[in-house]
Amino acid sequence: MFADFQDYLSLDPQEALTAPLFYYSLLIIFLLGLSWWVIKRTKTELVTVFSDDDGTVHITPQALRELVRKTCANIPGVHLPTTKISQRSKLIRLQVKLRVDPHCKVKEVRSQLKVTLEEVMIENLNFANFSGIDIIIKGFQDTK
């Protein structure tokens, strides 16, 4: 087997590209990359809420998304929120994408959502590293 590998190394580039070992190697590299991506994507990283002498409090990203979804459910004119959590230098920032009614006042919705989420996250959950919310309107909800 090692001799076959030595023979492969001695091939010129044109012959190496036509050898089956080249395609098997590409397939293995692709499968390893795909496996790494799937593992990285499914790994749940906890979001640190705060730390003190008694220990550290964490929250799952799913619970944070649920909190945003339930907060948006209480605001009239807001539908289908999705949340992306980003952490930079230990600061947590939320990006909330939502659909709104065509007749709603976006400025009021933004301020109400921001005030409500900041109240829950900072005052109730004691988030020490919360840096704010970015709101993206991804469309308008049809009124029936």
Secondary structure, DSSP 8 states (H G I E B T S, - for coil): -HHHHHHHHTS-HHHHHHSHHHHHHHHHHHHHHHHHHHHHHH----EEEEEETTEEEEE-HHHHHHHHHHHHHTSTTEEEEEEEEEEETTEEEEEEEEEE-TTS-HHHHHHHHHHHHHIIIIIIS--SSEEEEEEEEEEE----
